[in-house]
Amino acid sequence: MKKLISFFILLLFISPLIGVSTVNAEDLKTIGSECLYNVECASGDCEESSKTDPQGKTLSFCDCDDEQDCVDVYGDTKENWICKDGANSTWDLDYCLNQDIEKTQFPIQTKKTGSISEIVADLLLDSSAVITQSYSEIDNIVKKPQPKIAIPGLSFSEGKTIKEPDGNYLYIPFLGEYIGAIYKYLIIVAGIIATAMIIKNGFDWAISGGEAEKITHAKTRIGQSLMGLFIAVSSYFILYTINPNLVEFKNLRVRYLEKIPIESMVFENHDPITPATPTTGSAKGLATTAYDATFQAFANCAGIDWRIYKAFAYKESGLNPEAKGGKTGKFIGLFQVFQPYCKDALKKIKWDIYCDSPGLTNPWVNNAYAALLADKNVAKIEGTCSSTSAPDKFFMLYIGHNCGPGALSSLLKIGCDINKWMASPPGNCSLGKMNFAKSVTGVIQQLGASSFKTAPENSDLTKCPFKSGLPNINSTNATDSTTDTSKPTAGGTDWTASCPSSPHKILAVGDSITADANSYIDQLQKGCGGKISFEKIAKSGEQTLWMYDQIKDKQNLQSEGFTDLFILGGVNDIASGVNENAIKKRLTNIYNFGKNQQLKVTAITIIPWKTYPTWTPPDQAITENVNSWIKSQQGNLIDEIIDYYSLAVDTNDPGAAKSGWTKDGLHPSKTGHKALAEAAAASL
């Protein structure tokens, strides 16, 4: 009898688990198949689309959840895929973007027809993807959860978003409702168990045969069961008496910030600077062609005459990529870009990482932001004032660039007569800014532009640099050294080293020293101009094992134009306690990789870092031993050695860097990076 009762009690507890379904792997649906639930899809993502059937019912399809899903269905390597957020043209379904644009795959037929390149280029400039993602993130938070184990009586109410005087809030009731349902379920289970125990002990009493001991035991167990039942049923009142908050399952209240898409922003502090304004770096004359190639490349993104970009940059920064202006001094570069705006605008095309490194002083990063902004503003202007004269459109386009797309939208509601705009300028776009826009228009005309699309060759959207998804900005020359006669500089100091006569494309592998926006490799490119291009594979805090993992699967680097492999690493290995032999083995793997790829392998010795806080005396011995081993490998694993340790070490304090050569005892200063850059130039 006891075993039977125990069986029924166990059954009560496992009953919520009964009915959980399973799906065989071979039955899972692939990307593009209609679905109802996530578990049906091999990717685990059944996404609701904006597509409907003839009856108006919304359809859901399996789409990618990450890059591996793209590999599983379409092949290729994971590094070549990006699972991109859906947009209007893809029916709001995520799609697989390939580095080779023509290999890009969509879950279902897109709304727009045409070549893959045209569709992808349009998607990458589609702001609806960002807006949709912002709202879908909120929807996912307040969407009713689907418990894997059903709780009898559990029914979730809807989450809410409520606008309150001090901001927007999400009210999420699910946790409280879940706890409440479990509480009620456990009360019922406790009641059933207590009732079963009362019946069981009553039966024991009835068959006790009058034995006092059995009767007493049965009475005790019945009394305990009744007490337990009483406590379970009255627990609510007990808890309420102790503290009313113990039984009040409040909704989670979370404040959220609603994203403002770039096309709705108003720029309050973007005051343009003139070429005469003192800034870092030097202004250039309008005749310079230093950045024309950059302007021409990005003109494809908005389909406008590239000379419009040149005029904007000339008037805002004097064609000085290091210019800083605005009321706060935080507007940087050719087009005077504010970094938070840069990150927000470039995030959707996954270029936001470039806002930090190489940073806004890089002409390509700066122009990328201006191109996205121009694309939005051109669409607004053409959609409202298509018949307006070209000079007035130039004026409007600059207003959108300087005051913000949101300000442009407000002004377009007034009409297409810019004289009315100037007669009553809004507070966020002063008359001074409008007069400045007039002067910008004059420069555009001076350069020979007479319409948005004067040069048809710069109207090919498929040639927009954004179409490659994750381009190597660093490998693109910032200037055209054949037409810019100004003396190259590195880190603000005159460049004195000899540069190679032939072009070099360098794969620079390292840690935070290489990842620095003003690293030796950046200064090498600045110093030698068009002779040097590079790609960085570097990350702060990483060891040489990580470096090898990032490059080991790369193939045919020579066909991509690479000529050299630079390696600077090992200090993080030492600081993390990795033994000397392991460090040598890791570096050997990297050197062998370069040899197998038929690249010139250049090894840089570990830097002197004695004054860094984490340094210990045993670290010095390992540093010196590894450096000696590196130098011994020249002519074997290594083609060229740059002995930065010997170059930077303080002879009066062995193990420490020279005064002024380091920022913190470990990371080189601009002086240190410049010295390393000049040594690198000499090695080429």
Secondary structure, 3 states (H helix, E strand, C coil): CHHHHHHHHHHHHHHHHCCCCCCCHHHCECCCCECCCHHHECCCCEEEEEEECCCCCEEEEECCCCHHHHHHHHCCCHHHEEEECCCHHHCCCCEEEECCHHHCECCCCCCCCCCHHHHHHHHHCCCHHHHHHHHHHHHHHHCCCCCCCCCCCCCCCCCEEEEECCEEEEEECHHHHHHHHHHHHHHHHHHHHHHHHHHHHHHHHHCCCCCHHHHHHHHHHHHHHHHHHHHHHHHHHHHHHHCHHHHCCCCEEEEECCCCCHHHCCCCCCCCCCCCCCCCCCCCCCCCCCCHHHHHHHHHHHCCCHHHHHHHHHHHHCCCCCCEECCCCCEECCCCEEHHHHHHHHHHHCCHHHHCCCCCCCHHHHHHHHHHHHHHHHHHHHHHCCCCCHHHHHHHHHHHHHHCHHHHHHHHCCCCCHHHHHHCCCCCCCHHHHHHHHHHHHHHHHCCCCCCCCCHHHCCHHHCHHHHCCCCHHHCCCCCCCCCCCCCEECCEECCCCCCCCCEEEEEEECHHHHCCCCHHHHHHHHHHHHEEEEEEECCCCCHHHHHHHHCCCCCCHHHCCCEEEEECCHHHHHCCCCHHHHHHHHHHHHHHHHHCCCEEEEECCCCCCCCCCCCHHHHHHHHHHHHHHHHCECCCECEEECHHHHHECCCCCCCECCCCECCCCCECHHHHHHHHHHHHHHC
